[in-house]
Amino acid sequence: MPCIKLLTPFTRSKLYCFGFCAALYLVFINQALAISSPLSEQAQRWQTIEQKGRNQTVYFHAWGGDPQINSYIQWLADQVKLEYNITLQHIKLSDTSEAVSRVLAEKSANNHNLGSVDLIWINGANFAKMAEHNLLLKGWAEQQPNFSLTDPKNNPAVTVDFGVPTQGMESPWGQASLTFYYDQLASKNPPQNLTELLRWSKINPGRFSYPKPPDFLGVSFLKYALVVLHQQSNATTQAELYSPVTVNNKNKILSPLWDFLAELHPVLWRQGKHFMQSNAEMRRLVDDTQLSLAFTFSAPAIPAAVKRYDLPNSIRSYAMTDGSLSNTHFVAIPYNASHQHSAQLVANFLLSPKAQAYKQKPSIWGDNTVLILSTLNTEQQALFNPRTPHPSALPFNSIKRTLSEPHPSWVDAINQGWAKRYGITP
């Protein structure tokens, strides 16, 4: 009995303490489970994709007009073969619309499961068209493990394409801005804005031109000019550039562009009567000293070309002071792709620090990464550390102002208007 009296207070105190700790422990466990559950579900989902996506063939429809890019895609094929035993077939396109038309034709033929396009390099007008016709797989891009490395909450460029929300239908692959370059042996003072470009071209006739639309780079130059020409327009007119074209506003918006080209074309290469067909041809004309001024949509590609001896050592890069047209390019998976899981594995690898850093090297491709380096660990960040920049490279922090892409419907309006006025057979 004495022993019981001595033990009772001690036991009650211990029980109270134990009960409090147990309750607290359960609270922490429940919170931990609530936090970890979505991550576990995502990990489980990705594990399923990896299991189903291995040992397949992925037909990657991508522009094939640049040997350097083609070489990178071949490296990609080697990597996913080692990683997943995926056979990546690069279907080289002269224009992305070829793949869009193929998927559209398959849908019309009720081929909803065995599509011939597994992955497509796409953005802008072609993305808008595919999204409009429900030709793309939805809600997969943000589920990729590597997508978080783009920091989408603070980097909306990876979730919007030419002003159109991607809604998980596209995975970002690279970033680009319109960058000009010139031969400093031929021109000491290149034009710094669109107005100066016209003046410079009149003083140096035949030393500048642009690829013939609908070439992507040629249309990009026209969009840059269109946006700049409306920088002094009222806010309502400027807003129309980022909304769909209408019958009522098409002529009003495009008239300044046609007026500008009417002055520019007579002083272009070959008096504006013939136009080059591609970025590669424009680069060759600079290398042959026929052109003294040119442009690209990938700044790192310029020193890469110099290192490959595709451009002379006297080339220098710069950004126009009135703004640089900028966008992100993506990959997408058609809704009827035969190998959807495999395509997701490839897209996720494209977002890996290894693939992004390799792609950004000037000697490989020179395409800017879409990853936010602060999301990477120290070892991953080291992959991107630049060495001494090449003299021809765009100086750091040169782009002071970026220009957003107009609504994709303006691409068709520009192409149609240009063809009507200048559609000369080269």
Secondary structure, DSSP 8 states (H G I E B T S, - for coil): -HHHHHHHHHHHHHHHHHHHHHHHHHHHHHHHHHHHHHHHHHHHHHHHHHHHHTT-EEEEEEE---HHHHHHHHHHHHHHHHHH--EEEEEEESSTHHHHHHHHHHHHTT--S-BS-SEEEE-THHHHHHHHTT-B--S-GGGSGGGGGG-TTT-GGGSEETTEE-TTSEEEEEEEE-EEEEETTT-SS---SHHHHHHHHHHSTTS-----TTSHHHHHHHHHHHHHHTTTS-HHHHHHTTS---TTTHHHHHHHHHHHHHHHGGGSGGGGSS---SHHHHHHHHHTTS-SEEEES-TTHHHHHHHTTSS-TTEEEE--TT-EEEEEEEEE-BTTBTTHHHHHHHHHHHTSHHHHHHHHSTTTT--B--S-GGGS-HHHHHTT---S--TTS--TT----EEE---THHHHHHHHHHHHHH----
